[in-house]
Amino acid sequence: MILVTLGLIGLLFGLVYLFLVWNFDYWKKKGIKGPKPTAVYGSLPSLITQKRHFSYDLKEIYDQYHKDEDFVGVYSIRTPELLILSPEFIHKVFVSGFKNFHDNEAATWMDEKSEALISNNPFILRGEKWKELRAEITPGITINRIKAVYPVTQEVCGKLTKYIKNRCSKTDINGIDAKEISLRFTSEVVTDAVLGVKAESLSDNPTPIFEMTNKLFELSTVFTTYSIIAGFWPTIKKFYKAKFFTKESEDFFADILEKSVAMRRSEKSDRMDFMNYVLQMQERKQCKNSQLLSHMMTFILDGFETSAQVITATLYQLAKNPVEQEKLRNEIFSNLNKNGELEFEYLEGPSYVDQCLYESIRIIPPVLSFKKLCTEPCELTNRNGVKLQLNRDDIVLISAYALYNDPQYFPNPEKFIPARFSEENGGVKKYRDMSVFFPFGDGPRICLGMKFALIQTKAAIAEIVRNFNIKLNPRTNKDNKLKANAFLGELDGGVWLDFEERK
């Protein structure tokens, strides 16, 4: 009996092992090189162990193969993915071969039933739907509309300074959490600029809006578990979608969006903001109310979390580099108008704020990697002459983190050198044209909210630098190490700063 039991247990383990490794010859049969995968972990063990961020796994693969290969095959647990290594092929995926890769892999994780509030987000939609919706929404984020709500950003900047001063008078030796104050700033700007609602995030009595926006990108245990199961068994995504956002968050924002829309309609305001545009669009297109709320949520998501992370990363680098901080401060003071304010045109144009911001993004990018779907079969030829036929729904993966830390394109990549992005050196356009720097994506699906995000982000950085000397609190790590389990790129242990008020 014992032998039979042991035999059955052995058989069970054998079947499980075969299940885990049965498709690990997928890339080998196609003649595509890549690291040898292991059962359970695939090519990216950090996805499971979370001892470090999986971007480090990708960078090691990139470093091993990028000099000889344009792309290699990897396995995200059990799912085959094509890791793109060369800028030429990155450009093909984003731009020149866009028709073959126009959908984002994120679309496979959610649908209208699972995520009603963001199902109509242009980032999620597939096929022609994303193109139609993008064409509808784009006029709502013109530079003129962004400029029209710039006074809101200026007002919130003033609140930000008062809030930090108040915190400085109360804070202890542990410093101030830079991510928290950045989130308070972006949630206040976005809710006011988009909804016309005061979140009071920069006060001692914030409304529930701040708390709920703060929870938006906290991955639930359910979704984390679901994503791991989907890594082992990708087919599950075809018949079941777990919710990315909690029901609590979804219900809260659905309610506040509906109330904001009703209030705006009753006021009959002609305020030239994003909500005004979406309401006009609804009248023209006869959109359903659910679509209207989804459109509004698009504006909120595009301006909230990633912007806060960029502000945090930039303050961190400036605190580590006081010489660069003082250089930025001098430029800011030299561009104040007679009222002591920064004009919109300064933040819109190229400046040293841009250089510091882009260099901070390069070192700790909020979006660490991009995944695209093959939407139309195509053939890729590797550097060694091997041809690969990609089929519909094959996944291609691009590691932004690996590219941004490649000394071939960014000498001394571990160092904070804002001058890389100076106009004299070609600016950010130089690296984007090389397809080695794409913080907002690239091509037809480049981030819709990019301009708005940049303006509010630069405004916050400039406001803080002009009013405070920023120093690293001893609690903060200095090694640029990524947080292991973060959804977006952020510093391990957080960014804790000391602010010294300038007289």
N, C-alpha and C positions, 0 to 999 in steps of 0.2 A: 504493500500500500504506500509506504514511504517513497519507494522508487517511482511509483506511478505519479505521486504528487510532485516529486522533484522534476520528473519528466515533463509534466504539464506546465510547471512554473518555467522550466527552461524553454519549452516551446513558446509560451506566452512572451517571454523576454525576447526570444528570437524573432517572433512576429513583429513585436514593437520595434526592434532594431531595424528590421527590414523596411518597415513603414517609414522610419526616420531617414533612411539612407537610399531608398530605392531610386530616387531621381537625381542622385548626386553625380551621375555621369552625363547629365543634360548638356552641359557646356563642352565637356570632353568629346562627346559624339559630334559636336558641331565644329570641332577643331579650335575652340577658344580656350586660351590659357586662363589660369586663375589659381588662387590659393586652394589648397586641399581642405574641403569642409569636414567638419566633425559632426557626429550624431548629436542631436539636441541643439548645438550652438550654430551649426552652419558655418559661414565665413565670418560672422560678427558675434563673437561670444559675449561681448558687453551688452548686447540687447537682452540677454538672459541674466547674466551675473550682476550687471549694473555696478561693477567695481570701478568703472570709468565710463565716460560717454562713448557711445559706439562710433562717434566721429574719429576717435583715435584709431579704431580698428580700420576704418576706411582709409585714413591717412597712411597707415603702415602698408596697406595693399597698394595705394597710389605710389608711395615712395619706391616700392619694390618693382613695379611694372611700368611706370609711365615713360621711362626713357626708351623702352623697346616696343610698347604696345599702345594702340589708340584706345582700346577697350579690353576689359577682361570680364570673365563670368564670376559672379559671387552668388552666395545663397543667404538670404535673410531668413534665418532659421531653416526652413525647407523650400522657400520660394526663390526660384532662379531670377536673378536681376543682372542686367548688363551695366557694369560700372564704366562710365565714360571717362577717359583719362586725358585726352588731348583737346586743346582749345578749338581746333578745327571741327571736331565732332560735337563739341558743346555748342558751337555756333550753329551747326546743322540742326541739332535738336531744338534749340530755342528760336532760330531765325530762318535759315535758308531751307531747311527741310521741315518747316513748321507743319505743313499739311500732314506729315507722317507722325507727328507727335503733339497734336494740338490739345490733348486732354491731360489733366493732372491726375496722378494716381490717387490722390485724396478722394476723388469722386467715387471710387470703388468702396469706400468705407461708410458712406452715408447716402441717404435719399430723403425724399420729401416726408416720408412717414417717420423716419428716425430723427430727422433734424429739420423741423418745419421752419425754424427761424433763419436758417442759413442755406436752405435747399436752393434758393434762387441767387446765392452768391456767385458772381461770375467765376470765382476761383474753383467752385465745385461743379458747375454745370458742364455737360459734355455736348459734343456734336455742334450743331448750329445754334443751340439754345444760348450758349455762352456768348457767341458773337452778337446775337440779336440783343441780349440784355446789356452787354457791354456798350453797344451803340446807343442804347437808351439812357444808360446811367452816366456815360462819359461827360455829356454837357452839364451835368450837375456838379462836376468837380473841375470846372475851368479855373484858370488862374484868376479871373475876375471875381468868381464866387469865393475863392479862397481869400482873396484880398478883402472882400466885403465882410468876412467874418474875422479878419485879422484883429480888429479892436477887441473882440472877445479874448483872443490869445493874449493881447497886451494886458487886459484887465486881470486875467488869471496869472500872468507873470508877476504882477504886483502882489497878488495874494500869496504866490509862492514865496516871495521874499519875506513877507510878514510871517508866514508859517515857519520858515526855517529860523528866523530870528527868535521866534517864540520857543521853538524846540531847543535852540542853543541855550536859552536861559534856563531850561529845565533838564537838559540831557545829562547823562552820567558819562563815565569814562569809556563806555562801550561805543560811543559815536552814534551817528544817525544812519539809518538804513536808506541808502541811496535809491534802491529799487522802490521802496515804499513811497518816498516823496515824488519819485518820477511817475508812479502809477496814480498818485493823487492828482498830479498836474494833468496828465493825459485824460483821466476820467472826467475832470472838471472841464477841460477844453472841449472834449468830444461831445459830452452830453449837452453843453451849452450851444456849441456850434451846430450840432446836428439836430438836437431836440428842442433847444430853447429852454432847457431845464437846468436849474442850479443844483449841482450835486453836493455843494458845500464840502467837497473833499478836503479842502485846505482850511479846515476849521476844526475846533474841538468837538463839534457835533455834526459830523457828516451824515447825509441822508443814507438810506440803505443802498443807494445806487453804487457808492464806492465799494461797499462790502461785496456786493454781487458782481461788479465788474472785476474785482480782485479775485473772485472765485472762478471766473469764466474759464481760465486756462489751467485750472487745477485738475489734472487727469484723475478721474474716478478709478477706484479699484476695479469696478466692473469693466470699464473700457480698457484699462491696462491688461486685465486678464484676457479680455476678448482679443486684443491685438496680438497677444502671445499665442493664443489658440489659432488665430488666423494665420500666424506665421507657420505653424505646424500643418494646418489644414486650410489652405486659401479658399477652398470651395465654399466654406461657411459664409463668406461675404455675399454669395449669390442668393442666399435665402434668409439670412438674418443679419441685421445691422444693430450694433450696440450704440447707445447714445454717447456722443462725445461730450456734449454739455449735459449737466444734470437737469432733471425735470424742474427742480427748484429754480435754477437760473433761467431756464426757458420760460417758465410761467411768469417769473418776475419781469423779464424784459418784454414779454408779450403784453403784460398788463400796462407797464409804463409807456410802451410805445403807443398803445391804443389811447391811453389818457392824453399823451402829448399831441397826438393827431387830433383828437377831439377838441383839445384846448386851442390848438392853432386854428382850426376851422371856425370855432366860435369867436375868436379874436379877429379873424379875417385880416391877419397881419400880412404885410407885403415885404417882410424881412427877406433879404436876398441870401438865404442860407440853403443848406442841403434839403431840409425838410420841405421848404417851400417848393423846391424843384420837383421833389418826388410826388408831392400832392398834385402839382400841375400835370405831371406825367400820368398819374392815375386817372385824372379827368380825361386826358387825351386818349389813353390806351384802354380805359375801362378796366383797369387791373382789379383783381380781387383784393380784399383787405389783407389777406394772408401774404400776398405778394408784396403789397406795400410795406408791411412790417418787415419782411425779409430784406427788402431793399434798404430800409433804414438800418437794419442790423449790419448790413454790409459796410456802411459808413462807420459804424461804431467799431467793428472789429478791425477795420483797416487802420484806424487811428489810435488804437488803445495800447495793446500789449507790446507789439514790436517797437513802437515809438518809445515807450517807457524803458525798454531794454537798451535801446540805443543811447538814450540820455544817460542811463546808469553806466554803461560801458565807457562813454566819453568822459564823464566826470571821474571815473576810476583812472583812466589814462592820464588825464590832466593833473590829478592829485599825485600820481607817480612821477610826473614830469613837470616840475614847477617852472622851468624855463619856458616851455611851450605854453604853459598856462598864462604866464606874464605876457608873452608875445600876443596871445589871443586877447587878453584884457586890454592891452594898448590899442589894438585894432578896433575893438568895440568902442572904447572911449573916443577914438578919433572919428567914429561914424555916428555919434549921437547927434540928433538935431537940437535946435535951440530950446526945445522943451525937455531935453534929456532923454529922448526916446529913440529907439531904433526904427527906422523907416522900413516898410515892407520890402522896398526895392533892395535894401542891403541884404536882407535874409534870402531874397529870391535869387540874387546874383551870386557869382563865385566869390568866396571869401575865405579867410583863415578858419572860420567856423566849419565850413565845408571840409576843409582839409583834415581838421581834427576829428570830425564826425566820421568821415569815410575811413580814416586810418584806424579808428576805434572799431568800426564795423569789420574791417579786415582782420583784426586781431581776435575779436570775439564776435563773430557774426550771429545775429539773432536767428537767421535762417541758415542752418548748417549744411543742409543738403536739399536737393530737389529730386522729385520722382515724377517721371512722365510716362504716359502710356503710348505704345505704338498704336496709332489709330488707322494707319493704312500701311499694309505690308511694304517693306522696302529692303534693299540690300546694302549692307555696309561692308567695305573692304578694309581689313586691318593693315597695319604697317608692314606686316610680313607677307601680305598678299592673300591671306585667308579671307574668303568671302562668307558673310553671315547673312542669312535670310531671317529678318525679324517679322514675326507674325502679329496680327491684331491682338492687343491687350498684353503683349510682352512689356515688361517694365524696364525702363532705363533709369539709371541712378547717376546723379552728379554730386560729388562732394565739394561744396563750396569751401569748406574748411581746409581741405587738402590743397586746393588751388591757391587760396589766399596765403598759405604758409609755405609756398614753394619758392625757395631762394632764386630759382631761375627767373621768376617774374618779379619777386619782391625781395631784393637782397637784404640780409639781416632781418628776416621776417619776424623775429621775436621782439624787435625794437620798435618803439613808437616814433615814426618819422612822418609827420603830417605832410612834409614837403613833397612826398611821393605824388601827392594829388594836387600840387600847385599847377596853376595855368601854364607856367613856364615849362613844366615837365609834361604837359599834355592834359592835365586834369584827370578827372574820373573817366572822361570819354576815351582816353588812350587805353585804359585797361578794359573798359567795356568793349571797345572795338577789337581788342585782342582776345575777348571772351575768357578772361581770367579773373574778372570781377563783375559780379552781377547781383548786388545786394537786394534788388527789387525784382529779380528775374530779368528776362530780356525778351525781345520780339513782341509779337502781337498780344501776348498775355502778360506783359509787364504789369506790375502792380498798379491798379487803378488809383489808389490813394497815395501814391508816391509823393506828389507835390505837396499835398496837405500835410502828410506826415513829416516831410522835411522842414516845412515852415514852422510847425509847432515845436518840433524837436530842437531846431536851431535857436528858436526864441527862448526856450527854457534854458538851454546851455548858456546863451549869452547873458540872460538875466542873472543866473547864479554866479557866473564868473565876474561880472561887473560889480557885484555886491559882496562877494565873499572870497577870501583866500581858502582854497580847498586843499585839505591834507588827508592823507590816509590814516585812518585809525589803526592802531596795532592789531586790532581784531581781524583786519582784512589781509588775505593772502596776496602775495605780490608776483605770483608765478603764471598768471593768465590761465590757470587750470580750469577746465570746463566742469560744471556741475554734472555729476554722473547721470542722474535721472531726469534732467530738465527737458521739457518739450522744445523750448527755444534755447539758444546758446546763452549761458550766463555763467558768471564766475562761481567756482566752488566756494561755499562758505558765505557767499553774499558780499556786497560792497558796503563797508561801513566807513563813513567819512566824518571828519571834523571840519566845521565851518567857522571861519574867523571873520567876523563882520568888518568890512572896510569902512573907514570913516571918511 
